[in-house]
Amino acid sequence: MKEEKKPFNDVIDHFNKIEGNATNPTNAKLKRLPKPLKYFGYFMIGFLLISFLLVIVLNLLD
């Protein structure tokens, strides 16, 4: 059963509605990101991992 969290006060509730802040991290719909944004994220993560591994391998070879 989902528990609805009540806002601390009206100001916080208004801020969350205006700014689009998720009251609960499980509310974030990460699968609904636009495709270009998803692909950019996958590229950045892949690039960082490959770079990290490449640095380690090149340091071991020296």
N, CA, C and O atoms as a GROMACS GRO file, in nm:
protein
  248
    1MET      N    1   0.083  -0.118   0.000
    1MET     CA    2   0.000   0.000   0.000
    1MET      C    3   0.088   0.125   0.000
    1MET      O    4   0.184   0.133   0.076
    2LYS      N    5   0.055   0.221  -0.086
    2LYS     CA    6   0.134   0.344  -0.094
    2LYS      C    7   0.092   0.439   0.016
    2LYS      O    8  -0.026   0.460   0.044
    3GLU      N    9   0.194   0.496   0.077
    3GLU     CA   10   0.172   0.593   0.181
    3GLU      C   11   0.190   0.732   0.122
    3GLU      O   12   0.297   0.762   0.068
    4GLU      N   13   0.089   0.816   0.130
    4GLU     CA   14   0.105   0.952   0.081
    4GLU      C   15   0.163   1.035   0.193
    4GLU      O   16   0.110   1.041   0.304
    5LYS      N   17   0.275   1.100   0.162
    5LYS     CA   18   0.338   1.186   0.260
    5LYS      C   19   0.273   1.322   0.253
    5LYS      O   20   0.261   1.382   0.146
    6LYS      N   21   0.233   1.370   0.368
    6LYS     CA   22   0.173   1.502   0.373
    6LYS      C   23   0.284   1.607   0.381
    6LYS      O   24   0.385   1.585   0.447
    7PRO      N   25   0.264   1.720   0.314
    7PRO     CA   26   0.368   1.823   0.317
    7PRO      C   27   0.384   1.881   0.457
    7PRO      O   28   0.292   1.881   0.539
    8PHE      N   29   0.506   1.930   0.482
    8PHE     CA   30   0.537   1.990   0.611
    8PHE      C   31   0.447   2.109   0.637
    8PHE      O   32   0.393   2.126   0.747
    9ASN      N   33   0.432   2.192   0.537
    9ASN     CA   34   0.339   2.305   0.544
    9ASN      C   35   0.299   2.345   0.402
    9ASN      O   36   0.343   2.283   0.306
   10ASP      N   37   0.215   2.447   0.390
   10ASP     CA   38   0.167   2.487   0.257
   10ASP      C   39   0.277   2.540   0.168
   10ASP      O   40   0.272   2.524   0.046
   11VAL      N   41   0.377   2.604   0.227
   11VAL     CA   42   0.486   2.660   0.148
   11VAL      C   43   0.565   2.547   0.082
   11VAL      O   44   0.597   2.555  -0.037
   12ILE      N   45   0.596   2.443   0.156
   12ILE     CA   46   0.669   2.329   0.102
   12ILE      C   47   0.586   2.260  -0.007
   12ILE      O   48   0.640   2.220  -0.110
   13ASP      N   49   0.457   2.246   0.017
   13ASP     CA   50   0.370   2.184  -0.083
   13ASP      C   51   0.369   2.266  -0.211
   13ASP      O   52   0.379   2.210  -0.321
   14HIS      N   53   0.357   2.397  -0.198
   14HIS     CA   54   0.358   2.485  -0.315
   14HIS      C   55   0.492   2.475  -0.388
   14HIS      O   56   0.496   2.465  -0.511
   15PHE      N   57   0.602   2.477  -0.314
   15PHE     CA   58   0.735   2.467  -0.374
   15PHE      C   59   0.750   2.336  -0.451
   15PHE      O   60   0.801   2.336  -0.563
   16ASN      N   61   0.706   2.226  -0.394
   16ASN     CA   62   0.716   2.096  -0.461
   16ASN      C   63   0.633   2.093  -0.588
   16ASN      O   64   0.674   2.032  -0.687
   17LYS      N   65   0.518   2.156  -0.588
   17LYS     CA   66   0.433   2.157  -0.708
   17LYS      C   67   0.493   2.246  -0.816
   17LYS      O   68   0.491   2.209  -0.934
   18ILE      N   69   0.546   2.362  -0.777
   18ILE     CA   70   0.601   2.455  -0.875
   18ILE      C   71   0.732   2.403  -0.933
   18ILE      O   72   0.752   2.407  -1.054
   19GLU      N   73   0.821   2.354  -0.847
   19GLU     CA   74   0.953   2.309  -0.892
   19GLU      C   75   0.950   2.168  -0.950
   19GLU      O   76   1.045   2.127  -1.016
   20GLY      N   77   0.845   2.095  -0.927
   20GLY     CA   78   0.836   1.959  -0.978
   20GLY      C   79   0.918   1.860  -0.898
   20GLY      O   80   0.958   1.756  -0.951
   21ASN      N   81   0.944   1.891  -0.774
   21ASN     CA   82   1.020   1.800  -0.689
   21ASN      C   83   0.938   1.678  -0.655
   21ASN      O   84   0.820   1.689  -0.619
   22ALA      N   85   1.000   1.563  -0.668
   22ALA     CA   86   0.932   1.439  -0.630
   22ALA      C   87   0.934   1.428  -0.479
   22ALA      O   88   1.039   1.446  -0.416
   23THR      N   89   0.821   1.398  -0.420
   23THR     CA   90   0.817   1.385  -0.275
   23THR      C   91   0.882   1.256  -0.230
   23THR      O   92   0.924   1.242  -0.115
   24ASN      N   93   0.890   1.163  -0.322
   24ASN     CA   94   0.947   1.033  -0.290
   24ASN      C   95   1.036   0.991  -0.408
   24ASN      O   96   0.992   1.000  -0.523
   25PRO      N   97   1.159   0.946  -0.384
   25PRO     CA   98   1.245   0.909  -0.497
   25PRO      C   99   1.186   0.800  -0.586
   25PRO      O  100   1.224   0.789  -0.703
   26THR      N  101   1.096   0.720  -0.534
   26THR     CA  102   1.036   0.616  -0.617
   26THR      C  103   0.938   0.674  -0.718
   26THR      O  104   0.895   0.604  -0.810
   27ASN      N  105   0.903   0.803  -0.703
   27ASN     CA  106   0.813   0.866  -0.799
   27ASN      C  107   0.883   0.901  -0.929
   27ASN      O  108   0.816   0.927  -1.029
   28ALA      N  109   1.013   0.902  -0.930
   28ALA     CA  110   1.088   0.940  -1.050
   28ALA      C  111   1.072   0.831  -1.156
   28ALA      O  112   1.094   0.713  -1.130
   29LYS      N  113   1.033   0.873  -1.274
   29LYS     CA  114   1.012   0.780  -1.385
   29LYS      C  115   1.133   0.788  -1.477
   29LYS      O  116   1.130   0.859  -1.578
   30LEU      N  117   1.238   0.715  -1.443
   30LEU     CA  118   1.361   0.723  -1.520
   30LEU      C  119   1.347   0.660  -1.658
   30LEU      O  120   1.422   0.696  -1.749
   31LYS      N  121   1.256   0.569  -1.675
   31LYS     CA  122   1.238   0.505  -1.805
   31LYS      C  123   1.166   0.596  -1.903
   31LYS      O  124   1.159   0.565  -2.022
   32ARG      N  125   1.114   0.707  -1.856
   32ARG     CA  126   1.039   0.797  -1.943
   32ARG      C  127   1.122   0.914  -1.993
   32ARG      O  128   1.067   1.010  -2.046
   33LEU      N  129   1.253   0.908  -1.975
   33LEU     CA  130   1.338   1.014  -2.027
   33LEU      C  131   1.338   1.010  -2.180
   33LEU      O  132   1.320   0.903  -2.239
   34PRO      N  133   1.356   1.124  -2.243
   34PRO     CA  134   1.365   1.125  -2.390
   34PRO      C  135   1.483   1.041  -2.438
   34PRO      O  136   1.585   1.031  -2.370
   35LYS      N  137   1.469   0.981  -2.556
   35LYS     CA  138   1.573   0.893  -2.609
   35LYS      C  139   1.709   0.961  -2.621
   35LYS      O  140   1.809   0.902  -2.582
   36PRO      N  141   1.716   1.085  -2.673
   36PRO     CA  142   1.849   1.147  -2.683
   36PRO      C  143   1.917   1.162  -2.547
   36PRO      O  144   2.038   1.146  -2.535
   37LEU      N  145   1.839   1.193  -2.445
   37LEU     CA  146   1.895   1.208  -2.311
   37LEU      C  147   1.942   1.074  -2.256
   37LEU      O  148   2.047   1.066  -2.191
   38LYS      N  149   1.866   0.970  -2.281
   38LYS     CA  150   1.906   0.835  -2.238
   38LYS      C  151   2.036   0.794  -2.306
   38LYS      O  152   2.128   0.745  -2.241
   39TYR      N  153   2.043   0.814  -2.438
   39TYR     CA  154   2.162   0.774  -2.512
   39TYR      C  155   2.284   0.854  -2.469
   39TYR      O  156   2.394   0.800  -2.460
   40PHE      N  157   2.265   0.982  -2.442
   40PHE     CA  158   2.375   1.065  -2.394
   40PHE      C  159   2.425   1.013  -2.260
   40PHE      O  160   2.545   1.006  -2.236
   41GLY      N  161   2.333   0.976  -2.172
   41GLY     CA  162   2.370   0.920  -2.043
   41GLY      C  163   2.445   0.789  -2.058
   41GLY      O  164   2.546   0.766  -1.991
   42TYR      N  165   2.396   0.702  -2.145
   42TYR     CA  166   2.465   0.575  -2.169
   42TYR      C  167   2.605   0.599  -2.226
   42TYR      O  168   2.701   0.532  -2.188
   43PHE      N  169   2.616   0.696  -2.317
   43PHE     CA  170   2.745   0.728  -2.376
   43PHE      C  171   2.842   0.778  -2.269
   43PHE      O  172   2.958   0.736  -2.265
   44MET      N  173   2.796   0.867  -2.183
   44MET     CA  174   2.884   0.924  -2.080
   44MET      C  175   2.929   0.817  -1.982
   44MET      O  176   3.047   0.812  -1.945
   45ILE      N  177   2.839   0.732  -1.939
   45ILE     CA  178   2.875   0.625  -1.845
   45ILE      C  179   2.973   0.529  -1.912
   45ILE      O  180   3.073   0.490  -1.851
   46GLY      N  181   2.945   0.491  -2.035
   46GLY     CA  182   3.034   0.401  -2.108
   46GLY      C  183   3.171   0.463  -2.129
   46GLY      O  184   3.274   0.397  -2.111
   47PHE      N  185   3.173   0.591  -2.168
   47PHE     CA  186   3.299   0.661  -2.189
   47PHE      C  187   3.381   0.666  -2.061
   47PHE      O  188   3.502   0.643  -2.064
   48LEU      N  189   3.317   0.697  -1.950
   48LEU     CA  190   3.389   0.706  -1.823
   48LEU      C  191   3.444   0.569  -1.782
   48LEU      O  192   3.557   0.560  -1.734
   49LEU      N  193   3.366   0.464  -1.799
   49LEU     CA  194   3.413   0.331  -1.763
   49LEU      C  195   3.530   0.286  -1.850
   49LEU      O  196   3.630   0.235  -1.799
   50ILE      N  197   3.517   0.307  -1.980
   50ILE     CA  198   3.625   0.268  -2.071
   50ILE      C  199   3.751   0.351  -2.044
   50ILE      O  200   3.862   0.297  -2.047
   51SER      N  201   3.734   0.480  -2.018
   51SER     CA  202   3.849   0.565  -1.987
   51SER      C  203   3.918   0.518  -1.860
   51SER      O  204   4.041   0.510  -1.855
   52PHE      N  205   3.841   0.487  -1.759
   52PHE     CA  206   3.896   0.441  -1.631
   52PHE      C  207   3.974   0.312  -1.650
   52PHE      O  208   4.085   0.297  -1.600
   53LEU      N  209   3.916   0.218  -1.722
   53LEU     CA  210   3.985   0.092  -1.748
   53LEU      C  211   4.110   0.112  -1.832
   53LEU      O  212   4.212   0.047  -1.809
   54LEU      N  213   4.102   0.200  -1.930
   54LEU     CA  214   4.217   0.228  -2.015
   54LEU      C  215   4.332   0.289  -1.935
   54LEU      O  216   4.448   0.254  -1.956
   55VAL      N  217   4.301   0.379  -1.844
   55VAL     CA  218   4.404   0.441  -1.759
   55VAL      C  219   4.470   0.335  -1.671
   55VAL      O  220   4.592   0.333  -1.656
   56ILE      N  221   4.390   0.246  -1.614
   56ILE     CA  222   4.446   0.140  -1.529
   56ILE      C  223   4.537   0.049  -1.611
   56ILE      O  224   4.647   0.017  -1.566
   57VAL      N  225   4.494   0.008  -1.728
   57VAL     CA  226   4.573  -0.083  -1.811
   57VAL      C  227   4.703  -0.017  -1.855
   57VAL      O  228   4.809  -0.079  -1.851
   58LEU      N  229   4.695   0.110  -1.898
   58LEU     CA  230   4.815   0.180  -1.943
   58LEU      C  231   4.913   0.205  -1.828
   58LEU      O  232   5.035   0.204  -1.849
   59ASN      N  233   4.863   0.225  -1.708
   59ASN     CA  234   4.952   0.241  -1.593
   59ASN      C  235   5.018   0.109  -1.556
   59ASN      O  236   5.132   0.109  -1.509
   60LEU      N  237   4.952  -0.002  -1.576
   60LEU     CA  238   5.010  -0.132  -1.544
   60LEU      C  239   5.117  -0.170  -1.646
   60LEU      O  240   5.211  -0.242  -1.613
   61LEU      N  241   5.102  -0.122  -1.770
   61LEU     CA  242   5.199  -0.156  -1.874
   61LEU      C  243   5.331  -0.080  -1.857
   61LEU      O  244   5.436  -0.126  -1.902
   62ASP      N  245   5.326   0.035  -1.793
   62ASP     CA  246   5.450   0.115  -1.776
   62ASP      C  247   5.539   0.060  -1.672
   62ASP      O  248   5.646   0.116  -1.646
   0.00000   0.00000   0.00000
